[in-house]
Amino acid sequence: MKHGRSSRRVAGPLDPITCEVEVIPGLESIAAAELHSRLRQHVTVLPGIKEGLLPILYGDELDALLDLDTVLAVYGQRHFPVPRPKALLGHAEFTSLLSMIDVVRQLHPPSTFKTFRISAAGPDSAVMIRLREALEHETGLRFVDEEGDLLIRLRRPLDRAEGWDVLVRLSPRPLSVRTWRTCNLPGALNASVAQAMVRLTHPHPDDVVVNLACGSGTLLIERLRFGPARIIIGCDDDQEVLHCAEENVRASGYSKIRLEQWDVSDLPVPDAWVDAVLADLPFGQLVGSHEANTVLYPRTLHEAARVTVGGGLFCAITQDIRLWEGLVADSAADWSLERVLPIKLPFGGGHLRPRIYLLRRKG
C-alpha cells in the first residue's frame, strides 16, 4: 500500500537538486539499486562519506522519492556558505530555508504538518531559540522537542567544507514507518530491512513463499508490497503472535497471505515445494535466548532444506552469528552461502549488529 498524498505535485527542477537518502547502515547497495531501478536517468548516486547516508542528485518530481521502500527517509539538502548558524536568520538565507520547507509541505495534504523539530548541536542556544521562533512565526507550525512532523537538520558539511548544511525531511514520518503496522511486537523487524531481504530472494510472481516464525507479518507484507506471489504463507507456533500478524495483514489489504499455527521444524508441506524461505530468527535478546536458539536454529535450517526446491533461496537475519554460521558451515551439503550483509540497527542508545544471510539450496 503506497502513501496517500495530495494531488498537488511539485515539478522537478530543470537542474538536479541535492538530496540525502538515509538507510540502515549495511544496506546502501540495495537502496542504491532501488534508486536506479525506480528513478533511472533522473537520479545520480554520489559517493558516500558516512555509512547509512546516500547523497544523490535528483532531477524529477519530488514525490517519487516518497515511494522508496528500502530507505529510512529522504531529505532535501541545501548548503549555506555562512560562517555561523546565526547567519541563517539573514533575509536571503532565511527566505531560502522557508522555500525548502514550503516545497516539502506542498508534497502533502494541507493539514499534514502541524509541528516541527530542529536537530542541531546546541539546541538551547540563543541562536537556535531565535531560529525556531522565527520559523514558528513564518510557517505557523509549532516547535516541539521530539517527534515533530517537519524535521529540520542543521550540521557542518560531512566533507568538512566551510559553511552549514540544512536538510529538511520530505515526509512527516520516516518512510520505513508503514501505515499497515497497527500491531507491533518487541523486536519487530524494520520494514526497510524486511524489504531488502525480500529483494535478495529475486521475487517472481510464480513463487511459493514461506516465512518461518513470521512474528507480526513484516516480511510477508513487504514481499507482496514488492510484487505478487503464487502462494505466500507465514507460520508461527504462538497464537498470540499470529493474532498480531492478522491485524497487520488486514490493515495491509493483502488478503492472499495465509497465516498458520505450525511448528517451524515440522511443516505440513511436501518436500521441495517452496521457492523462497524468509526468516527473522530470534536474536536471543528481546525475543528468545541463545539456549533456545541452539535447539531452534538447527531444526529450522534442516526443515528449510527439506521444503526448498533445488536452487531456491533462504534469506534469514540473526544476531546469534557464531551459532548460525557454524550451522550453515555444517549444512554445506544442503546449502551454499550466497551473501552476508552485516547491518546496524538502532537499539536503546546504541546499535544491534545482526547479519542478513542469503543461502541457496543445492541440488
C-alpha positions in Angstrom: 0.0 0.0 0.0 1.5 3.3 -1.1 1.4 6.6 0.6 -1.8 8.6 0.3 -0.7 12.1 -0.7 -2.1 15.3 -2.1 -2.9 15.5 -5.8 -0.7 18.6 -5.9 2.7 17.9 -7.4 5.8 19.9 -7.3 7.5 19.9 -10.7 11.1 18.7 -10.6 13.6 21.4 -11.4 15.4 21.5 -14.7 18.7 21.2 -12.9 19.2 18.4 -10.4 18.9 19.2 -6.7 20.9 17.7 -3.9 19.1 15.2 -1.6 20.3 12.8 1.1 18.9 9.3 1.5 19.1 7.8 4.9 19.3 4.0 5.0 20.1 1.2 7.5 23.9 1.0 7.6 24.9 -2.0 5.5 22.0 -1.8 3.1 23.5 1.1 1.0 23.9 -1.1 -2.1 20.4 -2.4 -2.0 18.9 1.1 -1.6 21.1 2.4 -4.4 19.8 -0.4 -6.7 16.2 0.7 -5.9 17.0 4.3 -6.6 18.4 3.4 -10.0 15.6 1.0 -10.8 12.8 3.4 -9.9 14.2 6.7 -10.9 16.6 5.7 -13.7 18.1 8.7 -15.6 16.7 11.2 -13.1 19.0 10.2 -10.2 22.7 10.1 -9.7 24.0 8.4 -6.6 27.1 10.2 -5.4 30.0 8.7 -3.4 29.0 8.5 0.2 31.1 9.9 3.1 29.2 8.4 6.0 27.7 5.0 6.5 23.9 4.9 6.2 23.8 8.1 4.0 23.5 8.2 0.2 23.9 11.7 -1.3 22.1 12.0 -4.6 21.4 14.4 -7.4 17.8 14.3 -8.4 16.0 16.0 -11.3 12.4 14.9 -11.4 9.1 15.1 -9.4 10.0 15.0 -5.7 7.0 12.9 -4.7 8.5 9.9 -6.4 11.1 9.9 -3.6 8.3 9.1 -1.2 7.7 5.8 -2.8 11.1 4.3 -1.9 10.8 1.1 0.1 14.3 0.2 1.2 15.2 3.6 2.8 14.5 5.2 6.1 14.0 8.7 5.0 14.8 11.2 2.2 15.9 14.8 2.9 16.1 17.9 0.7 19.6 19.4 1.2 21.0 22.9 0.7 24.4 24.2 1.5 24.7 27.7 3.1 28.2 29.2 2.8 27.9 31.1 6.1 30.3 31.1 9.0 27.7 30.6 11.8 24.1 29.4 12.1 23.2 32.9 13.2 23.6 33.9 9.5 20.6 31.7 8.6 18.5 34.5 10.1 19.6 36.8 7.4 17.0 37.8 4.8 18.3 35.8 1.8 19.3 32.7 3.9 16.0 32.6 5.8 14.0 33.1 2.7 15.8 30.1 1.1 15.1 28.0 4.2 11.4 28.9 4.1 11.3 27.9 0.4 12.8 24.4 1.3 10.0 24.0 3.9 7.3 25.2 1.5 8.4 22.6 -1.1 8.1 19.8 1.4 4.7 21.0 2.6 3.3 21.1 -0.9 4.1 17.4 -1.3 1.3 16.5 1.2 -2.2 17.5 2.1 -2.5 20.9 3.8 -3.1 19.5 7.3 -0.2 17.1 7.3 2.3 19.3 9.2 1.4 20.9 12.5 4.7 20.8 14.3 8.4 21.0 13.6 11.6 19.9 15.2 15.2 21.1 14.7 18.1 18.6 15.1 21.3 20.6 15.7 24.2 21.0 18.1 23.4 23.4 20.9 19.6 23.2 20.6 19.0 25.5 23.5 21.5 28.2 22.4 20.2 31.7 21.9 20.6 31.4 18.1 18.6 28.2 17.9 15.9 29.7 20.0 15.7 32.7 17.7 15.7 30.5 14.7 12.8 28.3 15.9 10.8 31.3 17.0 11.3 32.9 13.5 10.2 29.6 11.9 7.1 29.4 14.2 6.1 32.9 13.2 6.6 32.5 9.4 5.3 28.9 9.0 2.5 28.7 11.5 4.0 25.4 12.8 4.6 24.7 16.5 8.1 23.8 17.7 8.4 20.6 19.7 11.4 18.9 21.2 10.6 15.4 19.9 8.7 13.7 17.0 7.9 16.9 15.1 6.0 16.4 11.8 8.6 18.5 9.9 12.2 17.6 10.7 14.9 20.1 10.0 18.6 19.1 10.4 21.4 21.6 10.7 25.0 20.4 10.6 28.5 21.1 9.4 29.1 19.6 5.9 30.3 16.0 6.1 33.2 16.7 3.7 34.4 19.4 6.2 33.7 22.2 3.7 33.1 25.7 5.1 29.6 26.7 6.0 26.5 24.8 7.1 24.1 22.2 5.6 20.4 22.4 6.1 18.3 19.2 5.5 14.5 19.0 5.5 12.9 15.6 5.6 10.4 15.1 2.8 7.9 13.1 4.8 6.2 13.7 8.2 7.5 10.3 9.4 10.3 8.0 8.3 9.3 6.1 5.1 10.1 2.9 7.0 7.1 3.6 9.3 4.4 1.8 7.3 0.8 2.6 7.5 -0.2 -1.0 7.8 1.6 -1.6 11.1 -1.2 -1.5 13.5 0.2 -4.1 15.8 3.8 -4.1 17.0 5.8 -6.8 18.8 9.1 -6.5 20.7 11.9 -7.0 18.2 9.7 -6.5 15.2 11.7 -6.2 12.0 12.2 -2.8 10.5 10.2 -2.7 7.3 13.1 -1.3 5.1 15.2 -4.3 6.3 12.4 -6.7 5.5 12.1 -5.2 2.0 15.8 -5.6 1.5 15.6 -9.2 2.5 12.7 -9.7 0.1 14.7 -8.3 -2.8 17.6 -10.6 -2.1 15.4 -13.5 -3.0 14.8 -12.2 -6.5 11.0 -12.3 -6.2 8.9 -13.8 -9.1 5.1 -13.8 -9.4 5.1 -17.7 -9.6 7.0 -18.1 -6.3 5.8 -20.2 -3.4 7.0 -18.2 -0.3 7.1 -19.4 3.3 8.0 -17.1 6.2 9.2 -19.1 9.2 8.5 -17.7 12.7 6.6 -14.9 10.9 6.1 -12.7 14.0 4.0 -9.6 13.2 4.0 -10.3 9.5 6.5 -7.8 8.3 8.3 -10.0 5.8 5.0 -11.3 4.4 3.6 -7.9 3.8 6.8 -6.5 2.4 7.0 -9.5 0.0 3.6 -8.6 -1.5 4.4 -4.9 -1.4 7.2 -5.7 -3.8 5.0 -7.9 -6.1 2.7 -10.8 -6.3 3.5 -14.4 -5.4 1.6 -17.6 -6.3 1.4 -18.8 -2.7 2.5 -17.0 0.4 2.4 -18.5 3.9 3.5 -17.2 7.3 3.8 -19.7 10.2 4.4 -19.3 13.9 3.7 -21.6 16.9 2.4 -18.8 19.1 -1.3 -18.0 18.5 -1.0 -14.5 20.1 1.8 -13.6 17.7 -0.4 -14.8 14.8 -3.3 -12.6 16.0 -0.9 -9.6 15.8 0.1 -10.7 12.3 -3.5 -10.9 11.3 -4.1 -7.3 12.3 -1.3 -6.1 10.2 -2.2 -8.3 7.2 -5.8 -7.0 7.4 -4.5 -3.4 7.5 -2.2 -4.0 4.5 -5.1 -5.2 2.3 -3.0 -8.3 1.2 -5.7 -10.9 1.7 -3.7 -13.6 -0.2 -1.4 -14.1 2.8 -2.1 -17.3 4.7 -1.2 -17.5 8.4 -0.8 -20.9 10.0 0.0 -22.1 13.5 2.8 -24.5 12.6 5.9 -25.8 14.2 8.7 -24.4 12.0 10.7 -27.6 12.4 7.8 -29.8 11.2 6.0 -28.1 8.3 2.9 -29.9 6.8 4.1 -29.3 3.3 5.7 -31.5 0.6 9.4 -31.8 0.1 11.0 -29.4 -2.4 7.8 -27.3 -2.6 9.0 -23.8 -1.6 10.9 -21.3 -3.9 11.8 -18.8 -1.2 12.1 -19.0 2.6 12.2 -15.9 4.7 13.0 -15.8 8.5 13.6 -13.1 11.1 15.2 -15.5 13.6 15.1 -14.8 17.3 18.2 -12.8 18.2 18.2 -14.3 21.7 17.7 -10.8 23.4 14.3 -9.2 23.2 13.0 -12.5 21.7 14.2 -15.9 22.7 17.5 -16.9 24.2 20.8 -18.3 23.0 20.0 -21.6 24.7 16.7 -21.8 22.9 18.4 -20.9 19.6 20.7 -23.9 19.9 17.6 -26.1 19.5 15.6 -23.9 17.2 18.2 -22.9 14.6 19.4 -26.4 13.5 15.8 -27.6 13.2 14.8 -24.5 11.2 17.8 -24.9 8.8 17.1 -28.6 8.4 13.4 -28.1 7.7 14.0 -25.3 5.3 16.4 -27.6 3.3 13.6 -30.2 3.2 10.9 -27.9 1.8 13.0 -25.7 -0.6 13.4 -26.6 -4.2 16.9 -27.0 -5.7 18.2 -23.5 -6.5 15.7 -22.0 -4.1 16.7 -19.2 -1.7 16.6 -18.8 2.1 17.1 -15.3 3.5 17.4 -15.1 7.2 18.5 -12.4 9.7 20.0 -13.1 13.2 22.4 -11.6 15.7 23.3 -15.1 17.1 26.1 -15.0 14.5 28.5 -17.6 15.7 25.8 -20.2 16.2 24.2 -19.6 12.8 27.4 -19.5 10.8 28.6 -22.7 12.4 25.3 -24.4 11.5 25.5 -23.1 7.9 29.0 -24.5 7.6 27.8 -27.8 8.9 25.0 -27.8 6.3 27.3 -27.4 3.3 25.8 -30.5 1.7 22.4 -28.7 1.5 23.1 -25.0 1.3 25.6 -22.7 -0.4 26.2 -19.3 1.2 25.5 -16.7 -1.4 25.8 -13.4 0.5 26.3 -12.0 4.0 25.2 -8.4 4.9 26.3 -7.1 8.3 23.9 -4.2 9.3 23.5 -1.8 12.2 20.0 -1.4 13.8 19.3 1.4 16.2 18.6 0.0 19.7 18.4 1.7 23.0 21.1 4.4 22.8 23.3 2.2 20.6 23.1 -0.4 17.9 22.4 -4.1 17.3 24.7 -5.7 14.7 22.8 -8.6 13.1 23.7 -10.1 9.8 21.5 -11.0 6.8 22.3 -14.4 5.2 21.3 -15.5 1.8 21.5 -19.2 1.2 20.9 -21.2 -2.0 19.5 -24.8 -1.9 21.8 -27.2 -3.6 20.6 -30.0 -5.8 
